[in-house]
Amino acid sequence: MYFDVHSHTQHSTPDTLVLRHQYPLTADTSEPFSVGIHPWYLHNWEEQWQALLPLAEYPNCWAIGECGLDKNASAPWSLQQEIFHKHIALSETLRLPLIIHCVKAYAEIISFRKQTRAQQLWVIHGFRKNLAVAQSLIAHGIALSFGEALLRDPKLLQLCRSLPPEYCFFETDDAQISVREVIEKYYFGTSSPAKL
């Protein structure tokens, strides 16, 4: 069984379990999903938050997110931090993992982890940074998820393989690929899309 920890486009199949991110927020809860407010879309966060809370309590809600911090986003930095903190608190209350979108804010993510003393699993999705950043995150109990970039970046593949496997997850995000391709690249150095 393959596991796709974060997807906007894929659905579960007989051999692949997909944790589908629900955006926009809907009540389609027939398969495992996550709910969160992306830092790009905070303009009506209060309305989104009210829609998110009941969905987060569904049995098939397996994670909170994607949420996070993005220094390239137009939303005010203080608002991003406030909303991220709300997601952390919800993750801790419901004892669910947190799927994190992070752009140029890894130090701040680590700081939030330490300040809140969060106990739930945190996963940085779509990780593409260097070994030093990866090791710093892992040292604070934050896991990493790798996606399509693993198929075309030999340095990232080497980095991923050098990390403790319990801190590595795989995803499709919004790419039109199978998570099986990503996982096979990690384990075997090749992907076999023709066989999928």
C-alpha positions as CSV (number, residue, x, y, z in Angstrom):
1,M,0.0,0.0,0.0
2,Y,1.4,3.4,-1.0
3,F,0.6,6.5,1.1
4,D,0.3,10.0,-0.4
5,V,0.5,12.4,2.6
6,H,-0.7,15.5,0.7
7,S,-2.7,15.9,-2.5
8,H,-5.0,18.4,-4.0
9,T,-5.9,16.2,-7.1
10,Q,-5.5,12.5,-6.4
11,H,-8.0,10.1,-4.9
12,S,-7.4,6.8,-3.0
13,T,-7.1,3.7,-5.1
14,P,-6.9,0.0,-4.2
15,D,-3.1,0.3,-3.8
16,T,-2.7,3.9,-2.7
17,L,-4.2,5.7,0.3
18,V,-4.4,9.5,-0.4
19,L,-4.7,12.1,2.3
20,R,-6.6,14.7,0.2
21,H,-6.5,18.4,1.2
22,Q,-9.9,19.8,1.1
23,Y,-9.7,23.3,-0.6
24,P,-12.1,25.0,-0.9
25,L,-13.5,23.5,2.3
26,T,-16.2,20.9,1.5
27,A,-18.0,18.2,3.3
28,D,-16.8,15.5,0.9
29,T,-15.6,13.1,3.6
30,S,-15.8,9.8,1.8
31,E,-12.0,9.2,2.0
32,P,-9.2,10.5,4.3
33,F,-8.7,14.3,4.1
34,S,-7.1,17.2,5.8
35,V,-8.5,20.7,6.4
36,G,-6.6,24.0,6.8
37,I,-6.3,27.5,5.6
38,H,-3.5,28.1,3.2
39,P,-1.5,31.3,3.9
40,W,-2.2,32.5,0.4
41,Y,-6.0,32.6,1.1
42,L,-6.4,34.5,4.4
43,H,-8.7,37.3,3.1
44,N,-11.8,35.6,4.6
45,W,-10.2,33.5,7.2
46,E,-12.9,33.9,9.8
47,E,-15.5,32.4,7.5
48,Q,-13.1,29.6,6.5
49,W,-12.3,28.9,10.1
50,Q,-16.0,28.4,11.0
51,A,-16.4,26.0,8.1
52,L,-13.2,24.1,9.0
53,L,-13.9,23.4,12.7
54,P,-16.8,21.0,12.2
55,L,-15.0,19.2,9.3
56,A,-11.9,18.7,11.5
57,E,-14.0,16.6,13.9
58,Y,-15.1,14.1,11.2
59,P,-13.6,10.6,11.6
60,N,-12.0,10.8,8.2
61,C,-10.2,14.0,8.9
62,W,-6.7,12.6,9.5
63,A,-4.7,15.9,9.6
64,I,-4.9,19.7,10.0
65,G,-3.5,21.7,7.1
66,E,-2.2,22.7,4.8
67,C,-1.5,25.8,6.8
68,G,1.7,27.7,7.5
69,L,3.9,30.7,6.9
70,D,4.9,32.1,3.5
71,K,7.1,35.3,3.3
72,N,6.1,35.7,-0.3
73,A,2.4,35.7,0.4
74,S,0.4,39.0,0.4
75,A,-1.3,38.3,3.7
76,P,0.2,40.4,6.6
77,W,2.9,38.5,8.5
78,S,1.2,39.0,11.9
79,L,-2.0,37.5,10.5
80,Q,-0.2,34.5,9.1
81,Q,1.3,33.9,12.5
82,E,-2.0,34.2,14.2
83,I,-3.7,31.8,11.9
84,F,-0.8,29.3,12.0
85,H,-1.0,29.4,15.8
86,K,-4.8,28.5,15.6
87,H,-4.0,25.5,13.5
88,I,-1.3,24.3,15.9
89,A,-3.8,24.6,18.8
90,L,-6.4,22.7,16.8
91,S,-3.9,20.0,15.9
92,E,-3.0,19.5,19.5
93,T,-6.6,19.5,20.7
94,L,-7.7,16.9,18.2
95,R,-4.4,15.0,18.4
96,L,-4.0,15.2,14.6
97,P,-0.8,15.8,12.5
98,L,-0.1,19.2,11.1
99,I,0.7,19.6,7.3
100,I,2.7,22.7,6.9
101,H,3.3,25.0,3.9
102,C,6.6,26.9,4.5
103,V,8.3,29.5,2.3
104,K,11.4,31.3,3.7
105,A,10.2,30.7,7.3
106,Y,11.9,27.6,8.5
107,A,13.4,29.3,11.6
108,E,10.0,30.7,12.5
109,I,8.4,27.2,12.1
110,I,11.0,25.8,14.5
111,S,10.4,28.7,16.9
112,F,6.6,28.0,16.9
113,R,7.4,24.3,17.6
114,K,9.5,25.2,20.6
115,Q,7.2,27.9,21.9
116,T,4.0,25.9,21.7
117,R,5.7,22.6,22.9
118,A,3.6,20.9,20.3
119,Q,3.4,17.1,20.6
120,Q,1.7,16.1,17.4
121,L,3.5,15.2,14.2
122,W,4.4,18.1,12.0
123,V,5.1,17.6,8.3
124,I,6.7,20.2,6.0
125,H,5.1,19.4,2.6
126,G,7.0,19.8,-0.7
127,F,10.4,20.0,0.9
128,R,13.2,21.2,-1.5
129,K,15.8,22.9,0.7
130,N,19.3,21.8,1.7
131,L,20.6,19.3,4.2
132,A,21.3,21.8,7.0
133,V,17.6,23.0,6.9
134,A,16.4,19.4,6.8
135,Q,18.6,18.4,9.8
136,S,17.5,21.4,11.8
137,L,13.8,20.6,11.2
138,I,14.3,16.9,12.1
139,A,16.2,17.9,15.2
140,H,13.0,19.6,16.4
141,G,10.8,16.6,15.6
142,I,9.5,18.0,12.3
143,A,9.1,15.5,9.4
144,L,9.5,16.3,5.7
145,S,7.4,15.3,2.7
146,F,8.9,15.0,-0.8
147,G,7.0,15.3,-4.0
148,E,7.5,15.7,-7.8
149,A,10.8,17.5,-7.3
150,L,12.3,14.2,-6.2
151,L,11.8,12.8,-9.7
152,R,14.0,15.5,-11.4
153,D,16.5,16.6,-8.7
154,P,19.3,14.1,-8.0
155,K,20.7,16.3,-5.1
156,L,17.3,16.3,-3.4
157,L,17.0,12.5,-3.9
158,Q,20.4,12.1,-2.3
159,L,19.4,14.4,0.6
160,C,16.2,12.5,1.1
161,R,17.9,9.1,1.2
162,S,20.4,10.4,3.8
163,L,17.6,11.3,6.3
164,P,16.1,8.9,8.9
165,P,13.3,7.2,7.0
166,E,10.8,7.8,9.8
167,Y,11.0,11.5,9.0
168,C,10.3,11.1,5.3
169,F,6.9,11.2,3.7
170,F,5.9,11.3,0.0
171,E,3.2,13.3,-1.8
172,T,1.7,14.4,-5.1
173,D,0.5,17.9,-4.0
174,D,-1.1,19.3,-7.2
175,A,1.1,17.4,-9.7
176,Q,-0.4,14.9,-12.2
177,I,1.7,12.0,-11.1
178,S,1.3,9.0,-8.9
179,V,2.9,8.9,-5.5
180,R,4.1,5.5,-6.4
181,E,6.5,7.1,-8.9
182,V,8.0,9.3,-6.2
183,I,8.3,6.3,-3.8
184,E,9.9,4.1,-6.4
185,K,12.4,6.9,-7.2
186,Y,13.3,7.0,-3.5
187,Y,13.8,3.3,-3.1
188,F,15.1,2.2,-6.5
189,G,16.4,5.4,-8.3
190,T,13.8,5.0,-11.0
191,S,10.2,5.5,-11.5
192,S,8.0,3.3,-13.8
193,P,5.0,5.4,-14.8
194,A,4.3,3.0,-17.6
195,K,3.5,0.3,-15.1
196,L,1.2,2.4,-12.9
